[in-house]
Amino acid sequence: MSDWQLKTPVAFIIFNRPDTTERVFAEIAKARPPKLLVVADGPRDNRAGEAEKCAATRAIIDRVHWDCEVLTNYSDRNLGCKRRVSSGIDWVFERVEEAIILEDDCVPDPTFFRYCQELLDRYRYDHRIGLISGDNFQFGRRRNDDSYYFSKYVHIWGWATWRDRWAGSYDVAMTKWPRIREEGWLADIVGNEREVVFWHKIFERVYRGEIDTWDYQWVFANWVEGRSTVLPAINLITNIGFDANATHTTGDSELANLPSHALTFPLKHPVGVIRNMQADAFSETKCFQIPLAKRIRNKLTGLLR
């Protein structure tokens, strides 16, 4: 990769964790993007010491040492995950046509950047594709020797997309959900009744404002548009954020700290834009089927209703 150069802007979403932010920043620095857009939430008034943590996290960005245009969108007050990330990505795509997006706990393998850039270029005008993700939750299972496959699932631990995909369909309020719900379209989207039950609960709670998040809305937007996600054949992102300081990834998960691996180039492309239903069925089991013991525990803590 010595003769390869990153030309795609990188968006970096940070908050109050200087330790994880530093690790992700180190990988961004190795890739040397020409433009770095940084989105940061502000400290919460009722959290002692959080202002200092936010300041320490932002100070890491001052270490940019390569030729790079740095743009910052720092909030003075705490907006929360839902409003801060969604408005931050809006801000990113007001300034660039496409971007690679990383959060402060998602450590990329160095090959992630080239993978994203090449596929952003390849699928720029193919609106069947909603995003390029660096996540692979297949635990070594492969159907063939292609470099990536197509999925209905929207994984966002390191991803990339285009302005027209985001601005053209993302709606943090999910205003299309009532019609999708009432007319029974969810079954047509997800394909089986078990997932209808799971995603109906999620989307309903997001619509009601009961979950402070931005990412389920991105899942919904891509599904309503009938778009697929590009997923790599091997995992390119390690999520190091599963701890007590995380906003959402606080529980036990076999996806926590999942090792990443280097992708080889040139990429081997699939024969067509065909969703890998075998891989998706396995992902549903690993990512979206909640074990009985955890469902009971979640109900007791009010996470599922």
C-alpha positions as CSV (number, residue, x, y, z in Angstrom):
1,M,0.0,0.0,0.0
2,S,3.0,2.3,-0.1
3,D,2.0,3.9,-3.4
4,W,-1.6,4.3,-2.4
5,Q,-2.9,7.6,-1.1
6,L,-6.1,8.4,0.8
7,K,-8.1,11.2,-0.9
8,T,-11.5,10.7,0.8
9,P,-12.4,13.0,3.7
10,V,-12.7,11.3,7.1
11,A,-15.4,12.3,9.6
12,F,-14.5,11.5,13.3
13,I,-17.2,11.5,15.9
14,I,-15.9,12.0,19.5
15,F,-17.2,12.8,23.0
16,N,-15.6,12.2,26.4
17,R,-13.2,9.2,26.0
18,P,-9.7,10.4,25.4
19,D,-8.3,6.8,25.7
20,T,-10.3,5.2,23.0
21,T,-10.3,8.4,20.9
22,E,-6.5,8.4,20.9
23,R,-6.3,4.8,19.5
24,V,-8.7,5.6,16.7
25,F,-6.9,8.9,16.0
26,A,-3.6,7.0,15.7
27,E,-5.0,5.0,12.8
28,I,-6.5,8.0,11.1
29,A,-3.1,9.7,11.4
30,K,-1.5,6.7,9.6
31,A,-3.9,7.1,6.8
32,R,-3.3,10.9,6.5
33,P,-6.6,12.0,5.1
34,P,-6.5,15.4,3.3
35,K,-9.6,16.6,5.2
36,L,-10.7,15.7,8.7
37,L,-14.1,16.7,9.9
38,V,-14.5,16.3,13.7
39,V,-17.9,16.3,15.4
40,A,-18.0,16.5,19.2
41,D,-20.8,16.6,21.8
42,G,-20.6,18.8,24.8
43,P,-20.4,17.7,28.5
44,R,-23.5,16.9,30.6
45,D,-24.1,19.3,33.4
46,N,-24.8,16.6,36.0
47,R,-21.6,14.6,35.3
48,A,-18.7,15.7,37.4
49,G,-15.4,15.8,35.6
50,E,-17.0,15.3,32.1
51,A,-16.1,18.8,30.9
52,E,-12.4,18.0,31.5
53,K,-12.8,14.6,29.7
54,C,-14.4,16.3,26.7
55,A,-11.6,18.9,26.6
56,A,-8.9,16.2,26.8
57,T,-10.6,14.3,24.0
58,R,-10.8,17.4,21.8
59,A,-7.1,18.2,22.5
60,I,-6.2,15.0,20.7
61,I,-7.4,16.6,17.4
62,D,-4.8,19.3,17.9
63,R,-2.1,16.7,17.2
64,V,-2.8,16.6,13.4
65,H,0.8,16.7,12.0
66,W,0.2,16.0,8.3
67,D,-1.0,18.2,5.5
68,C,-4.7,18.2,6.4
69,E,-7.6,20.6,6.4
70,V,-9.3,20.2,9.9
71,L,-12.9,21.3,10.3
72,T,-14.6,21.1,13.7
73,N,-18.2,21.1,14.8
74,Y,-18.0,21.2,18.6
75,S,-21.1,21.6,20.7
76,D,-20.9,23.7,23.9
77,R,-23.8,21.8,25.4
78,N,-24.8,18.2,25.5
79,L,-27.1,17.3,22.7
80,G,-27.2,13.5,23.3
81,C,-26.4,10.7,20.9
82,K,-29.5,11.2,18.7
83,R,-29.2,14.9,18.0
84,R,-25.4,15.2,18.1
85,V,-24.5,12.4,15.7
86,S,-27.4,13.1,13.3
87,S,-26.7,16.8,13.2
88,G,-23.0,16.2,13.0
89,I,-23.3,13.9,9.9
90,D,-25.7,16.5,8.4
91,W,-22.9,19.1,8.9
92,V,-20.3,16.7,7.3
93,F,-22.4,16.3,4.1
94,E,-23.0,20.0,3.8
95,R,-19.3,20.2,3.3
96,V,-18.2,17.1,1.4
97,E,-19.7,14.8,-1.3
98,E,-18.6,11.6,0.4
99,A,-16.9,10.6,3.6
100,I,-15.5,7.8,5.7
101,I,-17.0,7.9,9.2
102,L,-15.5,6.6,12.4
103,E,-16.6,6.9,16.0
104,D,-14.3,7.2,19.0
105,D,-14.3,3.5,19.8
106,C,-14.1,1.9,16.4
107,V,-10.4,1.1,15.6
108,P,-9.9,0.4,11.9
109,D,-7.4,-1.9,10.2
110,P,-5.2,0.3,7.9
111,T,-6.7,-1.4,4.8
112,F,-10.2,-0.2,5.8
113,F,-9.5,3.2,4.3
114,R,-8.5,1.9,0.9
115,Y,-11.4,-0.5,0.9
116,C,-13.8,2.4,1.5
117,Q,-12.3,4.7,-1.0
118,E,-12.2,2.1,-3.8
119,L,-15.8,1.1,-3.2
120,L,-17.1,4.6,-2.8
121,D,-15.7,5.2,-6.3
122,R,-17.1,2.0,-7.7
123,Y,-20.7,2.4,-6.4
124,R,-20.9,6.2,-6.4
125,Y,-23.7,6.2,-9.0
126,D,-25.3,2.9,-8.1
127,H,-28.2,3.8,-5.8
128,R,-28.8,0.1,-4.9
129,I,-26.0,0.6,-2.5
130,G,-26.5,2.7,0.7
131,L,-23.2,2.5,2.4
132,I,-19.8,0.7,2.7
133,S,-19.2,-0.8,6.1
134,G,-16.0,-2.2,7.6
135,D,-17.8,-4.7,9.8
136,N,-18.0,-8.5,9.4
137,F,-19.7,-10.5,12.0
138,Q,-19.4,-13.9,10.3
139,F,-16.6,-15.2,12.6
140,G,-14.6,-16.6,9.7
141,R,-17.5,-18.0,7.6
142,R,-17.1,-17.3,3.9
143,R,-19.2,-18.3,0.9
144,N,-16.4,-17.7,-1.7
145,D,-13.2,-15.7,-2.1
146,D,-14.8,-12.4,-3.0
147,S,-13.4,-9.4,-1.0
148,Y,-16.9,-8.3,0.1
149,Y,-20.6,-9.1,-0.1
150,F,-24.0,-7.4,0.0
151,S,-26.3,-7.4,3.0
152,K,-29.6,-5.9,4.1
153,Y,-28.0,-5.1,7.5
154,V,-26.7,-1.6,8.2
155,H,-23.6,-1.9,10.3
156,I,-22.0,1.4,11.3
157,W,-18.8,0.6,13.4
158,G,-16.7,2.2,10.7
159,W,-18.5,3.0,7.4
160,A,-18.7,5.3,4.4
161,T,-21.3,6.8,2.3
162,W,-22.2,9.6,-0.1
163,R,-24.0,12.9,0.4
164,D,-26.9,12.0,-1.8
165,R,-27.6,8.7,0.1
166,W,-27.6,10.5,3.5
167,A,-29.3,13.8,2.7
168,G,-31.7,12.2,0.3
169,S,-33.3,9.8,2.8
170,Y,-32.1,10.2,6.4
171,D,-34.8,11.4,8.7
172,V,-34.0,11.5,12.4
173,A,-37.7,11.7,13.3
174,M,-38.7,8.7,11.1
175,T,-41.8,10.3,9.8
176,K,-42.5,7.5,7.3
177,W,-42.7,4.9,10.1
178,P,-46.5,5.3,10.9
179,R,-47.4,4.5,7.3
180,I,-44.9,1.6,7.0
181,R,-46.3,0.3,10.3
182,E,-50.0,0.7,9.5
183,E,-49.8,-0.7,5.9
184,G,-47.7,-3.7,7.0
185,W,-44.6,-3.0,4.9
186,L,-42.2,-4.1,7.6
187,A,-42.8,-7.8,6.8
188,D,-41.9,-7.1,3.2
189,I,-38.8,-5.3,4.2
190,V,-37.3,-7.8,6.6
191,G,-38.7,-11.0,5.3
192,N,-39.7,-13.0,8.3
193,E,-42.1,-12.7,11.3
194,R,-39.4,-13.0,13.9
195,E,-37.6,-10.0,12.6
196,V,-40.8,-8.1,12.2
197,V,-41.4,-8.4,16.0
198,F,-37.9,-7.4,16.8
199,W,-37.7,-4.4,14.4
200,H,-41.2,-3.2,15.1
201,K,-40.3,-2.7,18.8
202,I,-37.1,-0.9,17.9
203,F,-38.6,1.4,15.3
204,E,-41.7,2.2,17.4
205,R,-39.6,3.2,20.4
206,V,-37.3,5.3,18.2
207,Y,-40.3,7.0,16.7
208,R,-41.7,7.8,20.1
209,G,-38.4,9.3,21.2
210,E,-37.8,6.6,23.8
211,I,-34.3,5.6,22.5
212,D,-31.7,8.4,22.3
213,T,-29.9,7.1,19.2
214,W,-29.4,8.0,15.5
215,D,-28.4,4.7,13.9
216,Y,-31.7,2.9,13.8
217,Q,-33.0,5.8,11.7
218,W,-30.2,5.1,9.2
219,V,-31.2,1.4,9.1
220,F,-34.8,2.5,8.4
221,A,-33.8,4.9,5.7
222,N,-31.8,2.4,3.8
223,W,-34.5,-0.3,4.1
224,V,-37.3,2.1,2.9
225,E,-35.1,2.9,-0.1
226,G,-34.4,-0.8,-0.8
227,R,-30.7,-0.3,-0.5
228,S,-28.0,-2.8,0.3
229,T,-24.9,-2.5,2.5
230,V,-21.4,-3.5,1.3
231,L,-19.7,-5.7,4.0
232,P,-16.1,-6.9,3.8
233,A,-15.3,-10.6,3.7
234,I,-13.2,-10.2,6.8
235,N,-13.6,-7.9,9.8
236,L,-11.9,-4.5,9.4
237,I,-13.1,-2.8,12.6
238,T,-12.5,-3.5,16.3
239,N,-15.0,-2.0,18.7
240,I,-13.1,-1.2,21.9
241,G,-16.0,0.7,23.5
242,F,-17.8,-2.0,25.4
243,D,-17.3,-0.7,28.9
244,A,-19.1,1.3,31.7
245,N,-18.2,4.6,30.1
246,A,-19.9,3.9,26.8
247,T,-23.3,5.4,25.8
248,H,-24.8,2.3,24.4
249,T,-22.3,-0.6,24.2
250,T,-22.2,-1.3,27.9
251,G,-23.3,-4.9,28.0
252,D,-21.5,-8.2,27.3
253,S,-21.2,-9.1,23.7
254,E,-19.1,-11.5,21.6
255,L,-18.8,-8.7,19.1
256,A,-16.8,-6.6,21.6
257,N,-13.1,-6.3,20.7
258,L,-13.6,-8.5,17.7
259,P,-10.2,-8.7,16.0
260,S,-9.7,-7.0,12.7
261,H,-7.6,-8.3,9.8
262,A,-5.9,-6.8,6.7
263,L,-7.8,-7.0,3.4
264,T,-5.7,-7.9,0.3
265,F,-5.7,-5.9,-2.9
266,P,-6.7,-5.7,-5.7
267,L,-10.2,-6.3,-4.5
268,K,-12.1,-9.3,-5.9
269,H,-15.6,-8.1,-6.7
270,P,-18.8,-10.2,-6.5
271,V,-20.5,-11.4,-9.7
272,G,-23.4,-9.1,-9.1
273,V,-25.3,-7.0,-6.6
274,I,-27.0,-9.9,-4.9
275,R,-27.6,-10.1,-1.2
276,N,-25.9,-12.9,0.6
277,M,-28.9,-14.4,2.4
278,Q,-26.9,-17.1,4.1
279,A,-24.6,-14.5,5.7
280,D,-27.6,-12.4,6.6
281,A,-29.3,-15.3,8.4
282,F,-26.1,-15.9,10.4
283,S,-25.9,-12.1,11.2
284,E,-29.5,-12.1,12.4
285,T,-28.6,-14.9,14.9
286,K,-25.5,-13.2,16.2
287,C,-26.6,-9.6,16.2
288,F,-30.4,-9.4,16.4
289,Q,-31.7,-12.5,18.2
290,I,-31.6,-11.7,22.0
291,P,-31.1,-14.8,24.1
292,L,-33.9,-15.6,26.6
293,A,-31.9,-14.8,29.7
294,K,-30.9,-11.4,28.3
295,R,-34.5,-10.7,27.2
296,I,-35.7,-11.3,30.7
297,R,-32.9,-9.1,32.1
298,N,-33.7,-6.4,29.6
299,K,-37.4,-6.5,30.4
300,L,-36.6,-6.1,34.1
301,T,-34.4,-3.0,33.4
302,G,-37.0,-1.5,31.0
303,L,-34.9,-1.8,27.8
304,L,-37.6,-3.8,25.9
305,R,-41.3,-3.1,26.3
